[in-house]
Amino acid sequence: MSAINPLDAAAALGPEASVFEDLWRDVQPETSRRLLVSALICFAARGFHATTTREIARLAGMSPAAVYVHYRSKNELLERIGITGHELVLRDMREAVEAATGAADGVRRFMESFAAWHVRHALLARVVNYELHNLPPDAIAVVRPLRAAMEALLRDLIDRGVADDEMAVEDSEAAVLALISLGIDVARWFGARRTAPSDLGPRYGSIALRIVGAPPRPTGE
Amino acid sequence: MSAINPLDAAAALGPEASVFEDLWRDVQPETSRRLLVSALICFAARGFHATTTREIARLAGMSPAAVYVHYRSKNELLERIGITGHELVLRDMREAVEAATGAADGVRRFMESFAAWHVRHALLARVVNYELHNLPPDAIAVVRPLRAAMEALLRDLIDRGVADDEMAVEDSEAAVLALISLGIDVARWFGARRTAPSDLGPRYGSIALRIVGAPPRPTGE
């Protein structure tokens, strides 16, 4: 917790900061991509409702009218951001789990990567999760199965781990919920506490193993 | 996750809903109290920046000018809400822990109550945690020790539990962070999933015992 708004610092970096480099890399033209990053920063800093297209344009170094060359509205920008965020985190978590040797190792790797992801992409994660209810129904229809697939990734690991006697879980629904929730909330508190991603991942990986009743194991690989 | 905004439903209830009854009960006159509840609903639904004093007044059934009879600005309303929220949750968690028989039982009772609190006071918790960076420095100075006291409550339990061999914790800093974080994030997802408080508390109480390496124990009392 801090009196300094961590988002102010991010907004001051502007849309060219390295953390945004892997977002919308294939979006052309460049001005179109820059508007997405600007909208992301504005939504994270002040919320979707309080953000105007004028502010998004200003941060991108463009005129307000230029926004409408690329996007119908700020709603369309939110839609693109919401869908990208969900696609990206699911892809990254699938990769993390694929490298695992066994189910418990999968849960540990999931949690390590998921926590670190929410540090790296804290602004994106805040918009994705806290502005979810502002997405139009079409976008919700895209996003809902992506969220379900993320939960299924963990549920499958837990089912396998229990079947193989690698884990002891009485309530797998609560375990899945808690693991996802722990990761998402990182995006809220990160910035005030400034825990480095390389440090947080392994610590949360160990906690994940406790939640699923698996013995501790080496972290960080 | 849901296409329906759970806050819409809460806002439709209006400031007289029973969940708000235990907030600001001693604030007089009644119009002054009603403005606090209206501001809470507006901030939770659309965010602090997007909310106007006109909207707060309308939900309270008052004229915009009447707001300024009671409060200098919407900032003052946020300040009152932020401080009340922190005072209330700390008081309730202290009560929960006082009833405990031993440190592990204290952790279980803390988590049960903390999770249930974030269901019951989901709107208040969202404003308290997601608008924290919008509080003025004076309010931050009040709130910071309340947050520290909440963490100290858990840290003391863990220290005692480890000393008494009731718990096995390698990393008490991460454990405290995870337990607090799990509870706070309930306010984000609650409404979309509709898990009842009486159900969630015991399930999260069991997970808390796992996180601190304590054996399972009876829940609910």
Chai-1 contact restraints between the chains, C-beta under 6 A:
chainA,res_idxA,chainB,res_idxB,connection_type,confidence,min_distance_angstrom,max_distance_angstrom,comment,restraint_id
A,M1,B,R147,contact,1.0,0.0,6.0,A-B,restraint_1
A,A3,B,P137,contact,1.0,0.0,6.0,A-B,restraint_2
A,A3,B,I140,contact,1.0,0.0,6.0,A-B,restraint_3
A,N5,B,H133,contact,1.0,0.0,6.0,A-B,restraint_4
A,R46,B,H49,contact,1.0,0.0,6.0,A-B,restraint_5
A,G47,B,G47,contact,1.0,0.0,6.0,A-B,restraint_6
A,G47,B,H49,contact,1.0,0.0,6.0,A-B,restraint_7
A,G47,B,A50,contact,1.0,0.0,6.0,A-B,restraint_8
A,H49,B,R46,contact,1.0,0.0,6.0,A-B,restraint_9
A,H49,B,G47,contact,1.0,0.0,6.0,A-B,restraint_10
A,H49,B,A50,contact,1.0,0.0,6.0,A-B,restraint_11
A,A50,B,G47,contact,1.0,0.0,6.0,A-B,restraint_12
A,A50,B,H49,contact,1.0,0.0,6.0,A-B,restraint_13
A,A50,B,A50,contact,1.0,0.0,6.0,A-B,restraint_14
A,H133,B,N5,contact,1.0,0.0,6.0,A-B,restraint_15
A,P137,B,A3,contact,1.0,0.0,6.0,A-B,restraint_16
A,I140,B,A3,contact,1.0,0.0,6.0,A-B,restraint_17
A,R147,B,M1,contact,1.0,0.0,6.0,A-B,restraint_18
A,D171,B,R203,contact,1.0,0.0,6.0,A-B,restraint_19
A,A174,B,R203,contact,1.0,0.0,6.0,A-B,restraint_20
A,A178,B,L182,contact,1.0,0.0,6.0,A-B,restraint_21
A,A178,B,I207,contact,1.0,0.0,6.0,A-B,restraint_22
A,S181,B,L182,contact,1.0,0.0,6.0,A-B,restraint_23
A,S181,B,D185,contact,1.0,0.0,6.0,A-B,restraint_24
A,L182,B,A178,contact,1.0,0.0,6.0,A-B,restraint_25
A,L182,B,S181,contact,1.0,0.0,6.0,A-B,restraint_26
A,D185,B,S181,contact,1.0,0.0,6.0,A-B,restraint_27
A,D185,B,D185,contact,1.0,0.0,6.0,A-B,restraint_28
A,R203,B,D171,contact,1.0,0.0,6.0,A-B,restraint_29
A,R203,B,A174,contact,1.0,0.0,6.0,A-B,restraint_30
A,I207,B,A178,contact,1.0,0.0,6.0,A-B,restraint_31
A,I207,B,I211,contact,1.0,0.0,6.0,A-B,restraint_32
A,R210,B,R210,contact,1.0,0.0,6.0,A-B,restraint_33
A,R210,B,I211,contact,1.0,0.0,6.0,A-B,restraint_34
A,I211,B,I207,contact,1.0,0.0,6.0,A-B,restraint_35
A,I211,B,R210,contact,1.0,0.0,6.0,A-B,restraint_36
